[in-house]
Amino acid sequence: MQVRIRLFAMLRERAGTDSLTLELPDGANVGDALDELRWLTGGLRTVLAVNRDYASPETRLRADDELALIPPVSGGAADSTLHVRISSEPLSQDVLAATVRDPRAGAIVTFLGVTREVPALEYEAYAEMAAAKIREIAAAATERHGLCAVAIEHRIGTVPLSEPSVVIAVSAPHRAEAFAGAREIIDKLKAEVPIWKREEGEWVSGRPIR
C-alpha cells in the first residue's frame, strides 16, 4: 500500500521536497514507516500525525493515509523545542516531562490543572485557534525566560474528577526560570486561549480554562 508522507521545515529541506510516497506492506503502522525514513529523520525528535490527528508509532496505517512528520518548532530561543496538543485522550505528566528533557536543562517543572469538587467537567475548544494561541504564548515565555523546551497538552471532552485537563512541562538551565516560565504559560492560557468548560450543565463564562 502507498502512504503519503508530509514534511516540514528542516525535514523538507533535507528531502528537497515537501512530500514523499512510501510503499509499505498491508497492516503496517507508523513505526514501520519511521523505520523506512531513518535516512531522513536521523536522531531528530518528531511529532507524528496521521490524517491530521496526532498519532503514536503503534497507530495502524491504511492505503492513501497521510503521515506528517513534524519537527521541533522554534520557540524564540536558540535550539528550543515546543510540543502542543489538544486531545480527547487522558493526559500524562510523565510523558510530557520526558518530552522536555534536554542536556542543557538543570530543572524541569510540570503543572497539572485537575478537575475538583465536581464529578466531571466538560471542555470544548476552537482547536485550531487554541493550538496557535498556545504556541504563541509558549514562544513568548521561552524567549523571556530562556527555556530549553516546552510541552503543553489540553484535554477536551469529559474530564473526570481528579484527572488533569491541562498539563504543562518546561525545562530550563535553572529552577527560577523554569518556575517563572511555567507560571506565565498557565496564567496566559487561562486568560487568552479559546477553551471553555461546562460545570454542572452550565458553560462557565470569563476565563476559558480552570
N, C-alpha and C positions, 0 to 999 in steps of 0.2 A: 504494500500500500504506500501511497505518497502522502507526505505531510509537508506543509509549507512552514518554513522557519523565518520569522521576522527578526531583524537585527537592528540595533540602535547604537548610536554614539561610537565608542571605540571598537565594538564588535562589527558594526557596519564598515568602519574604516579598515579593519583587519581583513574582512572578507572582500572588500571592494564592491559590495552590493548591499541593498537593504533587505534582501530576501533570498532564500535558497529553497530548493526542493530536495527532500530527503526520502529515500526509499527504505522502508522498514518492513519487517515481516508482520503479518496479521497478529494482533494480540500484544504488540509492543507497547511499552509505556514510556513516560517522559525520560526516565533514567536511561533507557536503551538509546533514545535519541541523543542524550547528552554524551553517552559513550562514543557515538559516532562523530560528535562535534568537539572532542577534546583538542583537536588540532587548532580549533578556533578559540575556544574559551580559555585553554590553559588552566591556570590556577585562579582565574577571575571568578569572584563570587557573583552569582546572578540570581535575580528573582525570576520565577517561571510563571507563564500564563498560557492557558490553552483556551482558545476561542474567547479571549478577553476576560477569563476568570483565573484567579490565582490557582496555582497547581503545585503539586509535590512530585518528586521523582517517581512515585508509585502511581500517579494518575495515568489511566489507560488512554491510549490514543486510537483514533479511528481514521479511516481514509479521508483525506481532504481537510483534516483538522489544521488549525493554525497554532503553532507553538512559538511564543515570543520569549526571547532571552533578553532580560532587562538588566543591564549592568548597573553598578553603583551609581547613584545620582549625586552630582556635586552639590554640596550644601553651603558653599561660600568659602570655607576654609580649605586650604590645600589638602588634597587626599582624603577629605571627609567622605563618609558614606551615609546614605539615607534609605530607610525602608519604611513604606507606608502601606497599610492595608485596611480596608473596610470590609467586614465579613460577617456572615450569619453564624459562623462556626465559633465554638468556645476558644478563648484566648489563653496563651501560655506565657507566663512570666519567664520561665526558664528558656524557652525558645528565643524570646526577644533579647534576653540578657546575653545569650550566646551569639546572637546576630551582631552585637555591637562590640564584641571583644576585639581588641586592637593592641599590637605590640607597643604603641605609643602611650597607651592609657594606663594610668595608675589608679583610676576609680571608675566604677560602673554604678550608676544609680537607676533604680527602677521605681515606677509609680503604678499602682493599681487603683482604679476607681471602681468600687464594687456596689452592687445593689444592697440597700439596707432597709430594714423596718417593714418592708412590704414583700409579699411572696414573689413578685417579679416586676420588672419594668419592661416596657416595650419601646424600642428605639427605631426611628426612621431617619434616613439621611438622603440628601441630594448628593448621591455618592460621588459623581464626577467632580462637582464643585467642592465638596468636602475634602476629597483627596488632594486637589490642587491647593486649597487653602492650608491644609495641614503641612504640605511640603513647603509652602511659603513661610509658615510660622517656624518650622524646623530649620529652614535655611537661615533665617534671621537669628535664631538662637545659636546656631553653630558659628555663625560669623561673630556674634557678640561675645561668646564665651569660649571660643576656641575648642569646640567639641571635636572629638575624633569620629564619632559615629552616632546616629540617632535611629531608633526604630519605634514606630508608633502603629498600634493597631486598635481599631474601634469596632465593637460588635454592634450589629443591628438585629432587629427582630426581638424575640423574648429573651431576657436575661434574668435567670432565677436568682433568688436571694443568695447573697454572699459570693456570687460569681462576678468576675470583672467585666465591665462594659468597655473599659479603655485600659490599655497597658502602654506605658512609655518606658523606654530604656535609653539611656545616654551614657557614653563613655567620654572621658576627658583625662588629660595628664594629671590633674589634681582634683581632690574631692570638692573643693569650693566651687569650681567651675561646673562640675557635674551636677551638684545640687542646684545651683543657680539656673543652669540650662533646663533641667527637668521642670523646675518650678515655673519658669517663664512659659514653657511649652504648654503645660496643663492649664495655666491661667488664661492664656490666649485661646486655647481650644474651647474652654468653657464660654468665652465671650464672643467668639468670632466665627466658629465653624457651623455650617447648616446641618446640624444633627439635633433631633428633638426626641424627647421622651414622653411616654404616656404612663401616668401613675394612677391606678385605681379608676381607669376609664376616662381620665381627663388628660388632654395634652397640656403639658406644663409650659407656660409662657416664660419669657425672659431668656436667661442663659440657655444655650442649646443643649448642654450636657451637664450631668451632675458630677 
